[in-house]
Amino acid sequence: MGNAIHDKDSQVKYLKDRLNMFLEVIDTMDPESTDLDDIDRLIKMLDDLENKYDQFKTDWKE
C-alpha cells in the first residue's frame, strides 16, 4: 500500500489524479459494448473517491 497523505496540497492532488483516472476510463469505454459490470466498476471508483474525499475533509477541519 502507499504512504499516508497528510498535507492538504498532496490530498487535493491525489483527488485530482483519481478523478482524472476515472475520466480516462470513461473516455476509453465503448457505449455499445459497456455492460453492467463495467458500470458497477465505475460506481465503485466514484464511491472510493467520495470516501477518500470525506476522509481528507475530516483532516482539513482539524
Buried (B, 14 or more C-beta within 10 A) or exposed (E): EEEEBEEEEEBBEBBEEBBEEBEEEEEEEEEEEEEEEBEEEBEEBEEEBEEBBEEBEEEEEE
